[in-house]
Amino acid sequence: MELDYDQVREFLMAIEDSDNIHGLDQQGGSKFAEENDMSRDQLAYMVMKLKEGNLITGSVKWASNEPYWINPGNLTYSGHEYLNNIRDSKVWEGVKTATSKVGSVSLSILVELAKQEMKKRLGLL
């Protein structure tokens, strides 16, 4: 399964927009998946990978090889940093342009590219 980084960006923004102190709950995650034409497996995968990448606090519970409880949770400090670096659509487009030269990159590389793109825009590079 692949991570769609545009969906990841939108997902992180949805978590940040949550009024709940704990972030996006199971219902909010399901609503996001439905609005973005994602299966429960795709949502579970994204939550697991973003948790592994230390961007969110979410968790997934499994039963009979299927996700039965998907809680996206909240952004971590690293998640806030990453989102702040890619929030601006011009920065995001710059990151996507850089990655298009190689086809695909890991999430950790994407995080670093976002930092570099932001530094460029701020005149720090």
Secondary structure as GFF3:
##gff-version 3
##sequence-region A 1 125
A	DSSP	alpha_helix	5	17	.	.	.	ID=ss1
A	DSSP	alpha_helix	26	35	.	.	.	ID=ss2
A	DSSP	alpha_helix	40	52	.	.	.	ID=ss3
A	DSSP	beta_strand	59	63	.	.	.	ID=ss4
A	DSSP	beta_strand	66	71	.	.	.	ID=ss5
A	DSSP	alpha_helix	77	86	.	.	.	ID=ss6
A	DSSP	alpha_helix	89	100	.	.	.	ID=ss7
A	DSSP	alpha_helix	107	121	.	.	.	ID=ss8
###
